[in-house]
Every structure is written in C-alpha cells, then in structure tokens.
Amino acid sequence: MNTIDSKTRQRLIALVKKQVVPAIGCTEPICVALATARATETLRRDCADPTLIPHRIDVRLSANILKNAMGVGIPGTGMSGLPIAIALGALIGKSEYGLEVLRESNPEAVERGCQYIDEGRIDIRLATPEDFRRCDVACDEKLFVDVCVSDACGHSASASIAHEHTNFTGCAQEATTALQPSNENDGQPLPELSLKLVYDFATTAPISEIDFINEAGRLNMQAASKSREHNYGHCLGKALHRPLGRGILGDSIFSHVLMATASACDARMAGAMIPVMSNSGSGNQGICATNPVMVFADENNNTAEERTRALMLSHLTAIYIKQHLGSLSALCGCVVASTGSSVGITYLMGGKYEQIAAAVKNMIANLTGMICDGAKPSCALKLTSGVSTAMLSAMLAMQGECVTSVEGIIDNDVDRSIRNLAIIGSKAMNETDRCVLEIMTGK
C-alpha cells in the first residue's frame, strides 16, 4: 500500500536521480577535470576559437579534494594524480558529460597530456581563504575546486565547483542544466528525510517509478565482472576469488558479497575505463550501496521487485546520511554506503522497519571513526570492512539484537544516532583530517 503522496514521491525520485549518476574514475580528480573542461570551454567561446588549448592552468583546491586526488588512478591513462586529470580536462574534456567528463580519453590524448604536464603549464595549490571568498564559498567548505585557464595573450576564464561534485558556482553556473535533472523538485524544498520516510518510500512506491535504480545494479555488477579480466590495484577481489581466499572465507553468500564489492573497487581506484553508478558524488559509495544488495538478492532467491526495493532503500539511506555528513569529510564514505547496504540486506532477509533501524544502529556502533586518508587502491580493503559489518549488522538485527542507547553514541532514536555519526564525521574529526593531510603531503 502506497503511504506517500505523489508530490513527495516525485521529489524523492528527483533527489535519487540527482545523486545516483554514472561516473568514470574517482570523483575528486574527475571533479577537477570537470571544472577544467568548463573553464576551457568558456575561454574557447570568449576567444571564438573552438580548438584553443590553454597556455596555463592554475588550480586551487580544498584540502579534502587534494587528499582524495593524490594517489588514485585516472581512467585510461595508467597514471595517478591530478596533473594528468587536469591536462585531459583541458584537452578532451566535455563538461556536458558530468562525472564522465574524460570518457573520450584515448592514448593519443594521454600522450599529449603528458607533454602538456612536462611543459610546466599546470600549477596546483591548496586554496587560500581569499580563493574561497572570491568564489563566495565558506572557507571551511570541504569540497572546493577553482580553476583558471589562460591563453598566451592574457585572456582568461575560470570555473569553480563547491558543495557537490557537479555543482558549479559563480559565473560558471551558466549552462549547468545538462548536469541536473530537469524536474529536480520543481523549485520546492525536499521533505525532511528520516529513516522512516526512506523506508516507507522504498517499500511502497509503485515499482514502475523506482525501477530506474536497477541500472545501478547492472552497471556496478558489470564493473565487478570486468575487473577480473585484468590485475587492478591490489587485486583484493581476485584474492578473495582464488583458492586461498575461498579456503579461508568459504564459498558463501558472505564471500561472494565481498568479492563483488572489492573487485569493482579494485578496477575503479586503479583507473580502469569502466563506468560505475555513483552515490552522493562517490563511485565507491555507489559500489558499496549496490553490489552487496545485488549479490545477496540473487543468492537469497529474492524476487526482482524485492531486489529493486532493496536497492532503492540502500541508495536513499546513503543519500540521507550524506545530507547530514556532507559530500566530503574525515569519515570514510564506506561507513555511509555500507550502512545503506546493511539496510537493503536486512530488507531482503525479511526485515521490517524495526529490524532496519536496528541494523543502522549496529553499523554506527561499529564503524564510526574509520578515517578517510584519500582515494587509492587500498580503498577496496575499507569497502570490504564496511560490507562485512553490513552483513553482521543485518544478521544481528534479524535476531532481535540491537546496540542500545547506553552504549557509546547510539541513541534510542535511530535518526539521532545518524546525526551523532554525522557530527563526529563532519566536526569532531576535523583535526584528524588536518593531521592525515599533513602526513600524506609530508611523505
């Protein structure tokens, strides 16, 4: 029985369609490439030269963008880090592609990009308070990118992104409609999310209105399959699939969930030209919210409708938590996304709202405090830690076991527990974030 009115459903659908989108490559360096592409397009338009290549590119980044972009592979390049992402953004990037901005990359473009880097045309620095103010962005904003491109004659153009990975600010806002759903809430504010609203929507909305979420399942499971064709990153997915991994973990739903999640992450963090469906600006979060649910639904013999509703429940739970936490934080995103997958798996086990709320509390009691030390191949390890906890939390919830309010940061109210998690990740761990960046940049 549908318990949510049509307008609210449509606004929630628009929210999910905005936050669950395809991405190629780690979204932090891709976000910088996107801003570079937009600035370059503006310069070309202003100079009436569609083939113009910037003579110089000056990039200013928030610490969290810098942290997450330092050690991750850039799709189709065999290289890591920001310089090649920026060069390709200027050479072949198309901002209309959003988080797939580099999908037309090819070996020739990579060679040109390497030459561009060697010529010393790119300058990357940590953003100053003045950079934030110039773009009318708060100095404590964790997601901030400001790119200025110029030609040899002194003409320049800029583009800045803040708050979300495709959210252009200032003068760069023009023509951004291609990156946003046309019905994004029709100018109306979103209803205040709660876990109960998320649950009611995912479990009662007409299936025809939410079956678009199945594309996330198709894309992210395809990424897991393709990743086994090569040796990506630390090959954690392959290690779990090999005889030693099967001998230790067994040939079970649990091990299969870990394999599918780790394999997709291996490929993505290594820079494979394989698209995944992201969640809240993160491909790894998209993988973590999707693949465990897909594998469990298949092996638990759930119906297609149950799988669809579990996927929606998982993704919208992750979106809900990220709204409180922010796009980037000191807290590893797998904490958020694996909480979503735990909710989805609990539903597939036959759980109702009471058990789903218990699973969320169990997750928060265990994973809170896992630091984000940048995007990198070893993120596959963190995803498997999160997904392991997701399975355990769901099992305990279905047995009537739930962490209580006398234990740590857990509150009787599950939504307050989520806010407690967000407060720790977005505020209390700020000093941790600064320390992590100092260690990373000082090596």
Wavefront OBJ file of the C-alpha trace (Angstrom):
o trace
v 0.000 0.000 0.000
v 1.426 3.380 -1.022
v 1.689 5.640 2.040
v 3.435 8.671 0.500
v 1.711 11.297 -1.612
v 2.629 11.705 -5.275
v 4.442 15.063 -4.920
v 6.676 13.772 -2.155
v 7.461 10.632 -4.158
v 8.408 12.657 -7.209
v 10.703 14.874 -5.167
v 12.416 11.858 -3.644
v 12.794 10.285 -7.086
v 14.363 13.508 -8.374
v 16.758 13.505 -5.422
v 17.874 9.938 -6.122
v 18.288 10.651 -9.841
v 20.460 13.641 -8.988
v 22.673 11.767 -6.526
v 22.911 8.375 -8.255
v 24.648 9.026 -11.574
v 27.300 7.309 -13.744
v 30.939 8.206 -13.120
v 34.225 7.148 -14.687
v 37.152 7.370 -12.319
v 37.482 8.705 -8.786
v 35.148 11.663 -8.474
v 37.634 14.043 -6.802
v 40.183 14.270 -9.655
v 37.272 13.926 -12.102
v 35.608 16.896 -10.412
v 38.780 18.925 -11.017
v 38.872 17.755 -14.640
v 35.230 18.808 -14.965
v 35.958 22.340 -13.739
v 38.972 22.499 -16.086
v 36.829 21.431 -19.030
v 34.188 24.059 -18.231
v 36.794 26.841 -17.872
v 38.438 25.791 -21.146
v 35.084 25.769 -22.953
v 34.396 29.284 -21.677
v 37.814 30.503 -22.854
v 37.254 28.985 -26.292
v 33.863 30.620 -26.561
v 35.182 34.020 -25.439
v 38.080 33.823 -27.908
v 35.904 32.362 -30.710
v 38.446 29.554 -31.116
v 36.947 26.066 -30.609
v 40.373 24.391 -30.777
v 42.194 26.645 -28.296
v 44.322 24.872 -25.689
v 45.057 26.882 -22.505
v 48.588 28.192 -22.238
v 48.388 27.895 -18.449
v 46.080 26.304 -15.877
v 46.004 27.474 -12.254
v 44.140 25.190 -9.867
v 43.195 25.906 -6.252
v 41.704 23.096 -4.161
v 40.301 22.443 -0.714
v 42.321 20.070 1.434
v 39.811 17.221 1.095
v 39.844 17.388 -2.710
v 43.633 17.413 -2.663
v 43.718 14.473 -0.243
v 41.347 12.336 -2.291
v 43.025 13.029 -5.617
v 46.669 12.398 -4.777
v 47.007 8.635 -5.088
v 44.179 7.405 -7.281
v 44.381 6.157 -10.861
v 42.993 8.336 -13.665
v 40.863 6.383 -16.166
v 42.581 5.150 -19.297
v 45.955 6.719 -18.518
v 47.922 4.247 -16.420
v 48.798 7.276 -14.272
v 47.763 8.581 -10.882
v 47.072 12.018 -9.506
v 45.788 15.410 -10.538
v 48.129 16.674 -13.291
v 47.005 14.202 -15.957
v 43.343 14.634 -14.978
v 43.680 18.406 -15.370
v 45.554 18.155 -18.659
v 42.963 15.808 -20.130
v 40.167 18.026 -18.846
v 41.596 20.832 -20.961
v 42.483 18.710 -23.987
v 39.497 16.411 -24.463
v 37.131 17.005 -21.542
v 33.475 17.829 -22.149
v 31.607 19.307 -19.200
v 28.255 18.137 -20.591
v 29.321 14.595 -19.645
v 29.393 15.470 -15.928
v 31.299 12.866 -13.926
v 32.111 11.044 -17.169
v 33.977 14.133 -18.408
v 37.018 12.088 -19.545
v 35.149 9.315 -21.333
v 36.635 10.317 -24.741
v 40.188 9.886 -23.480
v 42.499 7.845 -25.722
v 46.235 7.022 -25.904
v 46.952 9.997 -28.172
v 45.276 12.368 -25.724
v 47.226 10.850 -22.827
v 50.485 11.383 -24.720
v 49.540 14.993 -25.380
v 48.585 15.362 -21.732
v 51.982 14.097 -20.579
v 53.691 16.597 -22.852
v 51.461 19.356 -21.510
v 52.497 18.450 -17.947
v 56.199 18.327 -18.869
v 55.922 21.858 -20.276
v 55.084 23.115 -16.782
v 51.750 24.631 -17.715
v 49.822 23.426 -14.623
v 50.034 24.935 -11.135
v 48.184 23.150 -8.302
v 47.923 24.650 -4.843
v 45.909 24.440 -1.656
v 43.177 27.071 -1.770
v 43.646 30.145 0.435
v 40.862 31.966 2.317
v 40.962 34.580 -0.445
v 40.284 31.893 -3.075
v 37.202 30.776 -1.153
v 35.957 34.341 -0.675
v 36.475 35.219 -4.331
v 34.132 32.394 -5.269
v 31.692 33.296 -2.472
v 32.277 29.960 -0.745
v 32.721 29.438 3.002
v 36.359 28.917 3.978
v 35.531 25.675 5.789
v 33.905 24.096 2.719
v 35.471 20.677 2.220
v 34.576 20.320 -1.457
v 36.005 23.267 -3.372
v 37.666 23.497 -6.791
v 38.693 26.723 -8.526
v 40.306 26.557 -11.981
v 41.586 29.481 -14.030
v 42.776 28.907 -17.602
v 44.522 31.492 -19.760
v 45.882 31.813 -23.282
v 49.194 33.232 -24.417
v 47.637 36.683 -24.980
v 46.408 37.083 -21.426
v 42.757 36.175 -21.923
v 41.429 34.026 -19.089
v 38.353 32.158 -17.906
v 37.542 30.333 -14.703
v 35.188 27.761 -13.255
v 34.596 26.782 -9.655
v 32.771 23.870 -8.046
v 31.649 23.659 -4.426
v 29.453 21.596 -2.081
v 28.775 18.812 -4.614
v 30.944 17.325 -7.346
v 28.968 18.809 -10.263
v 27.744 21.987 -8.568
v 29.255 24.931 -10.433
v 29.305 28.229 -8.547
v 29.504 31.885 -9.566
v 29.781 32.685 -13.269
v 30.371 29.003 -14.038
v 26.749 28.218 -13.148
v 25.502 29.070 -16.630
v 24.601 26.097 -18.826
v 24.740 23.642 -15.932
v 21.271 22.329 -16.637
v 22.798 19.420 -18.546
v 24.182 18.154 -15.250
v 20.916 18.386 -13.317
v 17.605 16.519 -13.704
v 15.028 18.779 -15.305
v 12.459 18.038 -12.624
v 14.787 18.451 -9.682
v 11.952 19.246 -7.191
v 10.283 21.959 -9.296
v 11.722 24.636 -7.067
v 10.105 23.082 -3.989
v 12.133 22.158 -0.902
v 12.711 18.483 -0.266
v 10.760 16.902 2.565
v 12.904 16.432 5.644
v 14.332 12.949 5.349
v 14.099 10.395 8.117
v 14.820 6.691 8.083
v 11.068 6.006 8.326
v 10.345 8.172 5.283
v 13.148 6.444 3.361
v 11.750 3.045 4.339
v 8.155 3.909 3.506
v 9.115 5.347 0.126
v 11.339 2.435 -0.918
v 8.899 -0.233 0.181
v 5.598 1.273 -1.031
v 6.303 3.424 -4.112
v 4.921 1.996 -7.365
v 7.648 -0.259 -8.704
v 7.441 1.392 -12.129
v 8.502 4.709 -10.557
v 11.647 3.359 -8.895
v 12.860 0.604 -11.207
v 15.397 3.022 -12.732
v 17.604 2.151 -9.760
v 18.234 -1.241 -11.374
v 20.660 0.475 -13.755
v 22.959 0.919 -10.750
v 22.866 -2.839 -10.241
v 23.614 -3.574 -13.890
v 26.464 -1.074 -14.136
v 28.206 -1.848 -10.851
v 27.995 -5.619 -11.146
v 29.337 -5.278 -14.690
v 32.268 -3.343 -13.239
v 32.933 -6.188 -10.805
v 32.902 -8.715 -13.642
v 35.145 -6.680 -15.938
v 37.650 -6.047 -13.189
v 38.557 -9.734 -13.100
v 39.803 -9.550 -16.694
v 42.943 -7.660 -15.570
v 45.047 -7.136 -12.459
v 43.811 -3.888 -10.937
v 45.095 -2.249 -7.785
v 45.864 -4.739 -5.041
v 43.659 -7.386 -6.681
v 41.672 -7.903 -3.497
v 38.638 -9.140 -5.416
v 40.758 -11.722 -7.220
v 42.474 -12.746 -3.978
v 39.092 -13.480 -2.425
v 38.099 -15.474 -5.517
v 41.237 -17.633 -5.584
v 41.568 -20.993 -3.785
v 43.312 -19.462 -0.771
v 40.591 -16.848 -0.361
v 37.846 -19.435 -0.750
v 39.673 -21.726 1.653
v 39.699 -19.030 4.336
v 36.280 -17.427 3.776
v 34.477 -20.335 2.155
v 32.240 -20.357 -0.896
v 29.310 -18.493 0.613
v 26.995 -15.520 0.161
v 29.295 -13.620 2.510
v 32.430 -14.250 0.442
v 30.591 -13.550 -2.811
v 29.386 -10.192 -1.479
v 32.959 -9.260 -0.563
v 34.299 -10.382 -3.956
v 31.787 -8.367 -5.974
v 32.362 -5.235 -3.918
v 36.154 -5.423 -3.776
v 36.519 -6.291 -7.477
v 34.615 -3.233 -8.668
v 36.583 -1.016 -6.294
v 39.912 -2.521 -7.432
v 39.208 -1.514 -11.022
v 37.841 1.930 -10.240
v 40.667 3.005 -7.935
v 43.285 1.748 -10.387
v 41.899 3.972 -13.137
v 40.113 1.441 -15.317
v 37.947 2.966 -18.047
v 34.907 1.283 -16.514
v 31.844 3.354 -15.553
v 30.117 2.809 -12.228
v 26.960 4.267 -10.749
v 27.956 6.678 -8.012
v 26.076 7.757 -4.908
v 26.338 11.286 -3.479
v 29.340 12.043 -5.671
v 31.306 8.886 -4.885
v 31.738 5.857 -7.101
v 32.960 3.722 -4.206
v 29.856 4.633 -2.239
v 27.767 3.665 -5.247
v 29.515 0.296 -5.452
v 29.170 -0.300 -1.721
v 25.468 0.578 -1.738
v 24.793 -1.639 -4.762
v 26.844 -4.807 -5.141
v 26.213 -6.368 -1.711
v 22.465 -5.969 -2.265
v 22.653 -7.415 -5.791
v 24.616 -10.500 -4.737
v 22.504 -11.158 -1.659
v 19.225 -10.797 -3.580
v 20.434 -13.226 -6.236
v 21.700 -15.879 -3.850
v 18.828 -15.479 -1.399
v 16.350 -16.044 -4.253
v 14.561 -12.765 -3.689
v 12.123 -11.550 -6.308
v 13.009 -8.835 -8.841
v 10.695 -6.428 -7.025
v 12.312 -7.117 -3.667
v 15.738 -6.509 -5.189
v 14.606 -3.209 -6.710
v 13.149 -2.003 -3.423
v 16.274 -3.086 -1.515
v 18.490 -1.160 -3.944
v 16.368 1.960 -3.540
v 16.386 1.542 0.230
v 20.169 1.186 0.243
v 20.894 4.154 -2.014
v 18.408 6.537 -0.401
v 19.653 5.629 3.089
v 23.183 6.542 1.980
v 21.921 9.817 0.486
v 20.076 10.614 3.723
v 23.177 10.111 5.867
v 25.372 12.090 3.460
v 22.978 15.041 3.673
v 23.992 15.362 7.332
v 27.640 14.437 6.841
v 28.485 16.486 3.733
v 29.937 15.463 0.374
v 33.458 15.078 1.793
v 34.584 14.504 5.355
v 37.220 12.882 7.518
v 34.940 9.855 7.799
v 35.393 7.136 5.174
v 32.419 7.056 2.802
v 32.162 3.283 3.102
v 30.696 3.823 6.573
v 27.743 5.593 4.961
v 27.315 3.353 1.927
v 27.714 0.081 3.785
v 25.053 1.251 6.225
v 22.818 1.598 3.181
v 23.687 -1.906 2.014
v 23.048 -3.306 5.502
v 19.569 -1.766 5.389
v 18.960 -3.281 1.949
v 20.183 -6.710 3.029
v 18.046 -6.604 6.172
v 15.022 -5.928 3.993
v 15.949 -8.857 1.733
v 16.165 -11.053 4.834
v 12.529 -10.188 5.526
v 13.187 -7.360 7.952
v 10.684 -4.582 8.594
v 11.328 -1.048 9.819
v 12.187 -2.156 13.375
v 14.919 -4.522 12.177
v 16.204 -1.974 9.630
v 16.554 0.689 12.332
v 18.422 -1.854 14.460
v 20.799 -2.614 11.589
v 21.604 1.100 11.243
v 22.373 1.397 14.958
v 24.555 -1.717 14.827
v 26.509 -0.221 11.913
v 27.056 3.138 13.613
v 28.183 1.422 16.807
v 30.949 -0.411 14.927
v 32.289 1.671 12.037
v 32.192 5.239 13.374
v 35.682 6.702 13.313
v 37.067 4.967 10.214
v 39.208 7.690 8.675
v 39.353 8.747 5.052
v 43.002 9.023 4.027
v 42.342 9.693 0.365
v 41.127 7.712 -2.606
v 43.545 4.936 -3.535
v 43.724 1.232 -4.449
v 43.580 0.140 -0.805
v 40.060 1.592 -0.534
v 38.953 -1.913 -1.556
v 40.051 -3.090 1.892
v 37.901 -0.459 3.583
v 34.897 -1.338 1.471
v 35.188 -4.998 2.439
v 35.430 -3.974 6.110
v 32.255 -1.964 5.724
v 30.395 -4.661 3.839
v 31.472 -7.318 6.348
v 29.974 -5.207 9.104
v 26.857 -4.674 6.978
v 26.230 -8.407 6.836
v 26.882 -8.892 10.562
v 24.663 -5.953 11.494
v 21.814 -7.274 9.377
v 22.115 -10.750 10.890
v 22.059 -9.383 14.439
v 19.096 -7.147 13.653
v 17.102 -10.098 12.294
v 17.865 -11.992 15.529
v 16.428 -9.099 17.548
v 19.843 -7.841 18.650
v 20.462 -4.089 18.600
v 23.100 -1.876 20.205
v 21.371 0.091 22.967
v 21.401 3.753 23.971
v 23.678 3.047 26.954
v 26.412 2.005 24.515
v 28.568 4.746 23.036
v 26.997 7.241 20.640
v 23.836 5.236 19.935
v 20.522 6.904 20.766
v 17.119 5.264 21.132
v 16.049 7.372 18.136
v 17.759 5.988 15.016
v 17.706 9.386 13.283
v 19.517 10.943 16.234
v 22.056 8.122 16.012
v 22.632 9.088 12.364
v 23.082 12.730 13.355
v 25.560 11.685 16.062
v 27.569 9.859 13.415
v 27.466 12.929 11.178
v 28.581 15.274 13.967
v 31.635 13.122 14.632
v 32.481 12.817 10.938
v 31.906 16.437 9.955
v 33.045 18.285 13.085
v 34.854 16.220 15.699
v 37.210 14.628 13.154
v 38.350 17.895 11.535
v 41.661 17.797 13.399
v 42.103 14.193 12.257
v 41.544 15.382 8.699
v 44.269 18.035 9.011
v 46.677 15.527 10.539
v 46.023 12.996 7.756
v 46.707 15.619 5.071
v 49.945 16.694 6.787
v 51.140 13.089 6.867
v 50.183 12.486 3.232
v 51.807 15.675 1.899
v 54.894 15.238 4.082
v 55.908 11.806 2.803
l 1 2 3 4 5 6 7 8 9 10 11 12 13 14 15 16 17 18 19 20 21 22 23 24 25 26 27 28 29 30 31 32 33 34 35 36 37 38 39 40 41 42 43 44 45 46 47 48 49 50 51 52 53 54 55 56 57 58 59 60 61 62 63 64 65 66 67 68 69 70 71 72 73 74 75 76 77 78 79 80 81 82 83 84 85 86 87 88 89 90 91 92 93 94 95 96 97 98 99 100 101 102 103 104 105 106 107 108 109 110 111 112 113 114 115 116 117 118 119 120 121 122 123 124 125 126 127 128 129 130 131 132 133 134 135 136 137 138 139 140 141 142 143 144 145 146 147 148 149 150 151 152 153 154 155 156 157 158 159 160 161 162 163 164 165 166 167 168 169 170 171 172 173 174 175 176 177 178 179 180 181 182 183 184 185 186 187 188 189 190 191 192 193 194 195 196 197 198 199 200 201 202 203 204 205 206 207 208 209 210 211 212 213 214 215 216 217 218 219 220 221 222 223 224 225 226 227 228 229 230 231 232 233 234 235 236 237 238 239 240 241 242 243 244 245 246 247 248 249 250 251 252 253 254 255 256 257 258 259 260 261 262 263 264 265 266 267 268 269 270 271 272 273 274 275 276 277 278 279 280 281 282 283 284 285 286 287 288 289 290 291 292 293 294 295 296 297 298 299 300 301 302 303 304 305 306 307 308 309 310 311 312 313 314 315 316 317 318 319 320 321 322 323 324 325 326 327 328 329 330 331 332 333 334 335 336 337 338 339 340 341 342 343 344 345 346 347 348 349 350 351 352 353 354 355 356 357 358 359 360 361 362 363 364 365 366 367 368 369 370 371 372 373 374 375 376 377 378 379 380 381 382 383 384 385 386 387 388 389 390 391 392 393 394 395 396 397 398 399 400 401 402 403 404 405 406 407 408 409 410 411 412 413 414 415 416 417 418 419 420 421 422 423 424 425 426 427 428 429 430 431 432 433 434 435 436 437 438 439 440 441 442 443
